[in-house]
Amino acid sequence: NSNRAAIGHLQRQRYGRLYPVLLVSTDGSTVRLRYGEPKRILMMPLDSNTLPEAERKARLRRQFPSKPKAKEEETFEGIDLDTYKKFWKK
């Protein structure tokens, strides 16, 4: 009751609410548990040392994509400037 909480401390380590979360292991198995933050799914980190070399490189390419290539600038050589002459006059 409330008198017990006022006289002494409660016999629990944390006072927060725990939310139901789905924990996904690296082998694909799932476990429902209580977690301190409201999330839907928690994924366990994958040990890249156990993966084959080809899959490890593919994961690294997905994680760190290459920089986009620079596009060529458009030139105004093929544009007829007389069609836009009406916008230059005041």
C-alpha positions as CSV (number, residue, x, y, z in Angstrom):
1,N,0.0,0.0,0.0
2,S,1.0,3.7,0.0
3,N,2.3,3.6,3.6
4,R,4.9,1.0,2.7
5,A,6.2,3.1,-0.2
6,A,6.4,6.2,2.1
7,I,8.3,4.5,4.9
8,G,10.8,2.4,2.9
9,H,11.9,1.9,-0.6
10,L,10.2,-0.4,-3.1
11,Q,11.9,-3.7,-3.7
12,R,12.5,-3.2,-7.4
13,Q,15.5,-2.1,-9.4
14,R,13.8,0.1,-12.0
15,Y,10.7,2.2,-11.8
16,G,10.0,2.6,-15.5
17,R,7.6,0.8,-17.8
18,L,8.8,-2.1,-19.9
19,Y,7.4,-2.6,-23.4
20,P,6.9,-5.9,-25.3
21,V,9.5,-6.2,-28.0
22,L,10.3,-8.9,-30.5
23,L,14.0,-9.9,-30.4
24,V,15.4,-11.5,-33.7
25,S,18.5,-13.6,-33.4
26,T,21.1,-13.9,-36.2
27,D,19.8,-17.4,-37.1
28,G,16.3,-16.1,-37.6
29,S,14.7,-17.3,-34.3
30,T,12.5,-14.8,-32.4
31,V,11.9,-14.3,-28.7
32,R,9.4,-11.9,-27.1
33,L,10.8,-9.9,-24.2
34,R,10.2,-6.8,-22.2
35,Y,12.4,-3.8,-23.1
36,G,12.8,-0.3,-21.6
37,E,12.2,1.6,-24.9
38,P,9.0,1.2,-27.1
39,K,10.3,-0.6,-30.2
40,R,8.7,-3.2,-32.3
41,I,11.8,-5.3,-33.3
42,L,15.3,-5.6,-31.9
43,M,17.9,-7.4,-34.1
44,M,21.0,-9.0,-32.7
45,P,24.2,-7.9,-34.5
46,L,25.7,-10.3,-37.0
47,D,29.2,-11.5,-36.6
48,S,30.9,-10.8,-39.9
49,N,33.8,-13.1,-39.1
50,T,31.6,-16.2,-39.5
51,L,30.3,-15.2,-43.0
52,P,31.8,-16.3,-46.2
53,E,34.0,-13.8,-48.0
54,A,31.6,-13.1,-50.8
55,E,28.7,-12.4,-48.5
56,R,30.9,-10.2,-46.2
57,K,31.9,-8.0,-49.2
58,A,28.2,-7.8,-50.3
59,R,27.2,-6.6,-46.9
60,L,29.9,-4.0,-46.8
61,R,28.9,-2.7,-50.2
62,R,25.3,-2.3,-49.0
63,Q,26.4,-0.7,-45.8
64,F,28.8,1.8,-47.4
65,P,27.5,2.6,-50.9
66,S,29.8,4.2,-53.4
67,K,29.6,7.9,-54.1
68,P,27.3,9.0,-56.9
69,K,29.0,9.8,-60.2
70,A,29.1,13.5,-61.3
71,K,26.7,14.3,-64.1
72,E,27.7,16.2,-67.1
73,E,26.5,19.8,-67.3
74,E,23.9,20.7,-69.9
75,T,25.1,22.9,-72.8
76,F,23.0,25.7,-74.3
77,E,24.2,25.1,-77.9
78,G,21.1,23.4,-79.2
79,I,18.6,25.9,-77.7
80,D,17.0,28.6,-79.9
81,L,17.4,31.8,-77.9
82,D,14.8,33.8,-80.0
83,T,12.0,31.7,-78.4
84,Y,12.9,33.1,-75.0
85,K,13.5,36.7,-76.2
86,K,10.1,37.8,-74.8
87,F,11.2,37.1,-71.3
88,W,14.2,39.4,-71.5
89,K,12.3,42.6,-72.6
90,K,10.8,44.8,-70.0
